[in-house]
Amino acid sequence: MGTEKHVIRGACVSDARDMHELHARAVDAFCRGHYNDDQMKALLIGRTPEGYLPVIERDEMFVMESDGRMVGFGHATVGEVQALFVDPDQTGRGVGGALLRHAIELAARGHEGPIQLTSTLNAVGFYRAHGFVELEPTELNKHGVALPFVLMEQTRPVALDAYDSMAEAYAAEIEKNPRSIYYERPALLGLLPDVSGRRVLDAGCGPGVMVEWFLTQGADVVGVDGSANMLKLAEQRVGEAPALHVADLEQPMPFLADSSFDVILSSGTLGYIRDWLALFREFSRVLRPGGCVVFSVGHPCSEYTLNETDDYFSTELREYTWRGLGAPIVVPCYRRPFSHMIDAIVRAGFSVERMVEPVPTKEFAEVKPEEYAELMRRPRVLCARVRKPANGA
Ligand SMILES: C[S@@+](CC[C@H](N)C(=O)[O-])C[C@H]1O[C@@H](n2cnc3c(N)ncnc32)[C@H](O)[C@@H]1O
């Protein structure tokens, strides 16, 4: 979604007429086939442009424009995405995803706990693709007609609040932080195969630095991240081309087809995932036979010694306080023993092809000599390439 062309702004009173018209066209285009004729009428009956005004005045609605023309709008309140409407002529252009990310960001302000929404039957797959799960079917009665909907909820990654709130600062820092550019990234690049013409999933893509790199390499890349704010920044960086999904990696990703990727990268994200076995099984499902996962994670030795823990052998949720990205921020993260990592990977059917305990490059020494010396003696990151068998077992 290019920022020059697409803009999301708060709705104003003068938008009401266009919203009314777009709403009717969207319902007609997307809901037909899922609701009968009586239900279709009930979905729209009694609506007027004036009906939007109280909600606009409460600052709960927002509009997306492309070259000055309204292409969609949405409505969010605390904890809830109330509605999204996309111009039917704009489908497949990332408008719905961008509106949803904005709606989630608004709904999450001042709210703890999952974000909920009530989906029309046609939109359930779209919301699934953005990390929502079905809670239960529900029914609304409008003008005497029973309308079926589905109550859905977005699951919450443990570190979501932290990453949502520091997204911009993180994105700026990652460009220049020596630990990223002279330490972790060179190790990951050394493990990645040639991705030109390959389909790549960046699992926990954050602000999209590697999504951008994959595009420059000629890969067809899909990004997934739990933080809508991070994905907004990724979108600003890479534009419309790659599909970006807000989704919790603790959950299945039904929006990704079986055997559809050659390579998965997960850089700095697996520490936030409790259930590695479920995730690596999901990675295996979406990878083609012979495909690989390349990842980096906090080194189990340093994670153990940094934490005051009595029990190396358990997987435990710890809290780290990050400084240097504005106000100190508490980031929850799982610490786990090395054997738990390997067990999950092997039980999910992967074989470990390379395992690297990287050391910094020489450039690191020029900018931060003391930290360089420290990293030459103490590991902080573990990187690996693991492969799904070519026979698909
Ligand atoms: C350290 S950042 C790494 C971002 C990016 N891979 C990079 O190297 O710059 C970790 C990322 O994982 C995402 N994340 C954490 N837990 C997640 C989860 N359960 N599901 C999806 N994304 C998650 C965060 O939102 C954040 O963008």
Ligand as a Chemical Component Dictionary entry (heavy atoms), coordinates in Angstrom:
data_LIG
# 
_chem_comp.id                   LIG 
_chem_comp.type                 NON-POLYMER 
_chem_comp.pdbx_formal_charge   0 
_chem_comp.three_letter_code    LIG 
# 
loop_
_chem_comp_atom.comp_id 
_chem_comp_atom.atom_id 
_chem_comp_atom.alt_atom_id 
_chem_comp_atom.type_symbol 
_chem_comp_atom.charge 
_chem_comp_atom.model_Cartn_x 
_chem_comp_atom.model_Cartn_y 
_chem_comp_atom.model_Cartn_z 
_chem_comp_atom.pdbx_ordinal 
LIG C1  C1  C 0  12.440 -8.540  17.337 1  
LIG S1  S1  S 1  11.104 -8.207  16.250 2  
LIG C2  C2  C 0  11.765 -8.841  14.743 3  
LIG C3  C3  C 0  11.156 -8.200  13.549 4  
LIG C4  C4  C 0  11.850 -8.555  12.233 5  
LIG N1  N1  N 0  11.855 -9.977  11.964 6  
LIG C5  C5  C 0  13.244 -8.018  12.238 7  
LIG O1  O1  O 0  14.182 -8.827  12.258 8  
LIG O2  O2  O -1 13.380 -6.790  12.228 9  
LIG C6  C6  C 0  9.912  -9.438  16.682 10 
LIG C7  C7  C 0  8.631  -9.348  15.866 11 
LIG O3  O3  O 0  7.827  -10.479 16.184 12 
LIG C8  C8  C 0  6.479  -10.071 16.236 13 
LIG N2  N2  N 0  5.763  -11.035 17.070 14 
LIG C9  C9  C 0  5.969  -11.309 18.373 15 
LIG N3  N3  N 0  5.131  -12.280 18.782 16 
LIG C10 C10 C 0  4.405  -12.638 17.709 17 
LIG C11 C11 C 0  3.363  -13.577 17.493 18 
LIG N4  N4  N 0  2.939  -14.376 18.472 19 
LIG N5  N5  N 0  2.809  -13.660 16.270 20 
LIG C12 C12 C 0  3.244  -12.855 15.258 21 
LIG N6  N6  N 0  4.232  -11.953 15.400 22 
LIG C13 C13 C 0  4.790  -11.833 16.604 23 
LIG C14 C14 C 0  6.537  -8.676  16.830 24 
LIG O4  O4  O 0  5.364  -7.943  16.578 25 
LIG C15 C15 C 0  7.781  -8.119  16.167 26 
LIG O5  O5  O 0  7.471  -7.460  14.963 27 
# 
loop_
_chem_comp_bond.comp_id 
_chem_comp_bond.atom_id_1 
_chem_comp_bond.atom_id_2 
_chem_comp_bond.value_order 
_chem_comp_bond.pdbx_ordinal 
LIG C1  S1  SING 1  
LIG S1  C2  SING 2  
LIG S1  C6  SING 3  
LIG C2  C3  SING 4  
LIG C3  C4  SING 5  
LIG C4  N1  SING 6  
LIG C4  C5  SING 7  
LIG C5  O1  DOUB 8  
LIG C5  O2  SING 9  
LIG C6  C7  SING 10 
LIG C7  O3  SING 11 
LIG C7  C15 SING 12 
LIG O3  C8  SING 13 
LIG C8  N2  SING 14 
LIG C8  C14 SING 15 
LIG N2  C9  SING 16 
LIG N2  C13 SING 17 
LIG C9  N3  DOUB 18 
LIG N3  C10 SING 19 
LIG C10 C11 SING 20 
LIG C10 C13 DOUB 21 
LIG C11 N4  SING 22 
LIG C11 N5  DOUB 23 
LIG N5  C12 SING 24 
LIG C12 N6  DOUB 25 
LIG N6  C13 SING 26 
LIG C14 O4  SING 27 
LIG C14 C15 SING 28 
LIG C15 O5  SING 29 
# 
